[in-house]
């Protein structure tokens, strides 16, 4: 066995550390729910990355949250260029379906061309107030920066519509810009408080609400209220029963001899 000098040993020991450091730098952690909320850097929440869709850099985290399985049926509402639909298709497989819904006819035609080799993706034209899908037909309804584009004052009605379209154990997943970030600037998004109020009014329960670091966007995952039945009523405490009086025996009631 050849001898290793101190310089060679140092390089061998430090190489894995450098590789790991570079890997983390190139692929920052995206498992948001496992990260500490401690502010270690005053700049850590500043918006970074792509100007239009910064949250796409968190796609691994988002896909993990969706936890799509083979045979799942997803409606991507406001599918745009089909970026998310294409990723979903890899998880649902050939037996699953991705309804890539769009109100823009040009975008529908573009998706039909660009995604022609992925037959489980079904681009189609929708109205602004409905998915046009049958009841109990979808496992997930997905919005990517499209929820605020719904008809003005029509958000609650649309969520009620999804209550019928999504299966009883299905979910609604919404990614929106949190308009209270960026010092409250911008309207191209939805206040979290407004979304929660609308969801509750339409009988949906938020089971996950998380701001994605460095994006100014949050992910909200809703499930149907029927999955949360009323708590069992607490039984009334039995009143304290008085001890039965002891019956005197014959000797106790016999009159003493005079």
Long-range contacts (C-beta under 8 A, 24 or more apart in sequence): 28-57, 30-57, 30-58, 30-59, 30-60, 30-61, 31-61, 31-64, 32-58, 32-61, 32-210, 32-211, 32-212, 32-213, 33-208, 33-210, 35-213, 44-213, 44-214, 45-181, 45-213, 45-214, 46-214, 47-181, 47-182, 47-214, 47-215, 47-216, 48-214, 48-215, 49-214, 49-215, 53-83, 53-144, 53-145, 54-214, 54-215, 54-216, 54-217, 55-145, 55-175, 55-212, 55-215, 55-217, 55-219, 56-83, 57-214, 57-215, 58-212, 58-215, 59-87, 61-212, 62-175, 62-219, 63-87, 63-91, 65-173, 65-208, 65-219, 65-221, 66-91, 66-140, 66-142, 66-173, 68-92, 68-96, 68-139, 68-140, 70-95, 70-96, 71-95, 71-96, 72-96, 72-139, 72-140, 73-97, 73-98, 73-99, 73-137, 73-138, 73-139, 73-140, 74-98, 74-99, 74-138, 74-139, 74-140, 74-141, 74-142, 75-99, 75-101, 75-131, 75-133, 75-138, 75-140, 75-141, 75-142, 75-165, 76-100, 76-101, 76-142, 76-144, 77-101, 77-126, 77-131, 77-141, 77-142, 77-143, 77-146, 78-102, 78-103, 78-143, 78-144, 78-145, 78-146, 78-149, 79-107, 79-111, 79-123, 80-107, 80-144, 80-146, 81-107, 81-110, 81-111, 81-114, 82-110, 82-111, 82-114, 82-115, 82-121, 82-123, 84-142, 84-144, 85-111, 85-115, 85-121, 85-123, 86-115, 86-118, 86-121, 88-142, 89-118, 89-120, 89-121, 92-120, 93-120, 94-119, 94-120, 95-120, 96-120, 97-122, 98-122, 99-124, 99-131, 99-133, 99-138, 100-124, 101-126, 101-131, 101-132, 102-126, 103-127, 103-128, 128-154, 129-154, 129-157, 129-158, 129-161, 130-158, 130-161, 131-161, 131-162, 131-165, 133-165, 134-165, 135-164, 135-165, 136-164, 136-165, 136-166, 136-167, 136-168, 137-165, 137-167, 138-165, 138-166, 138-167, 138-170, 139-166, 139-167, 139-170, 139-171, 140-166, 140-170, 140-171, 140-172, 140-173, 141-165, 141-166, 141-170, 141-171, 141-172, 141-173, 142-172, 142-173, 143-172, 143-173, 143-174, 143-175, 143-176, 144-175, 145-175, 145-176, 145-177, 145-188, 145-189, 145-217, 147-174, 147-176, 147-190, 147-195, 148-176, 148-187, 148-188, 148-189, 148-190, 155-198, 156-198, 156-201, 156-202, 157-202, 159-198, 159-199, 159-201, 159-202, 159-204, 159-222, 160-202, 160-203, 162-202, 163-202, 163-203, 163-204, 163-224, 166-224, 168-224, 168-226, 168-227, 169-223, 169-224, 169-227, 170-223, 170-224, 171-207, 171-221, 171-222, 171-223, 172-199, 172-204, 172-221, 172-222, 173-219, 173-220, 173-221, 173-222, 174-219, 174-220, 174-221, 174-222, 175-217, 175-218, 175-219, 175-220, 176-217, 176-218, 176-220, 177-216, 177-217, 178-211, 178-216, 178-217, 178-218, 181-211, 181-216, 182-216, 189-217, 192-218, 192-220, 195-220, 196-220
